Amino acid sequence: MSSQDDEPEIRVMAFVLMAAVTLAVGLAVGIGVQKSRGGSGTSTSASAPAAVSAAAPVGDDASVVVENGVVKFYFASGKADLASGALDALGEAITAAKAGKKLVLSGFHDATGNPAFNADLAKQRAIVVRDALVGAGVAETAMELKKPEQTTGTGNNAEARRVEVMIAP
């Protein structure tokens, strides 16, 4: 048997592994959402402003900010971990998506390091945000991953490493 005969099985195994990882992340996020909603007694959109920082990051920590209706997730260098309070910040977007609006997710990266790695990391970060939204009950069909025309963010490196979530008009 040649190695070419094994390619379909390897692809299927890779797909199944990726699906399992995505499912596990979605499940973990969903459990986190359920726990955070169960203890608060208030709706997510009502508590969103209190859990969100008011300014863009200056250091290398993950954070989330809502500016003019756009949720901006900032990431630590080389990482794709969401900041605490991420789901609270998405309250309005989740409500809009469940009401039939489309969400647009765009990933940006800083200009340091390998450009190809950075582009892939920006996409991974957007997928992490998408998976958090799916875990919160938003259908994948209600979201669009959109590569921005200018993927390298502006401002300092901490501000450049972000994913933006916008409610499409």
PyMOL commands that set and color helices and strands:
alter all, ss='L'
color gray80, all
select helices_A, chain A and resi 3-40+44-51+86-89+91-98+115-135+140-142+157-160
alter helices_A, ss='H'
color red, helices_A
select strands_A, chain A and resi 63-67+70-74+103-107+143-145+162-167
alter strands_A, ss='S'
color yellow, strands_A
deselect
rebuild
show_as cartoon
